[in-house]
Amino acid sequence: MGVYTLCNKAAISYETYRSIRKNRNKDIYLRTLLILLKTLDVTPMEFFSDPMFNADELDIDFK
């Protein structure tokens, strides 16, 4: 699926997508994430089971 098709199906702007993709938007809304996952036919369980979410590897800014 192309980027513009994804944005259109998920009803998000290309600018929102680009901000997330380029890591400029570090605080993505859960609603936006769930819409993107549904559009991509990925369950939240599948998404969060990725090894990148191992607690030891998460870099969280608590500011």
N, C-alpha and C positions, 0 to 999 in steps of 0.2 A: 504494500500500500504506500502510495506516495505521501509526502508531507502535506500537501494541500488537500488531498482527499481525507487524510486523518483529521486535519483541522476542521474541515467541513462537516464530517460525520460526527465529530466530538463537539461541534459548535464552540470551538475555542478559536481565538485569533491566532494568526501566524506569529504575531509578536509575542504572545504568551508562550506558544510552543518554543520559539527561538530563545526566549529568556530561560526556560526550563532546560532546554538542550545545552545552552552555553553556560549553565550553572550560575546565571546571574540572579535567578529567582530561587533562593535557597529554601524558602518557606512556601512550598506549593500547598494549596488547599487540598484537603482530603477529598472533597467533592470532585475537584479537577482530576486528581489522580484516579479516582474510581471511574470517572467518565472515560478517561483515556484507556484504562485497563479494559473496560467493557467494549469499547470501540475496537481494541486490538484482540478481543476474545481471550484475554488473560485473566485468570482469577486473582484476587488479592493474595490468596494462599500461595499460588505459583510465583507471583511477583516477590513476595517477602521471603520465600524459601531460598532465594538466590544467596550464594555464599557471601556476596558483598554486604549482606546485612548481619554478618557475624558481629556480636557485640564487641569483640576485640578490635575490629577493623573500622568501626564507626567513628567518624570524626564529627562530633557535635559541638557546636558553638553555643554555650549556655548564656550568652550575653542578653 
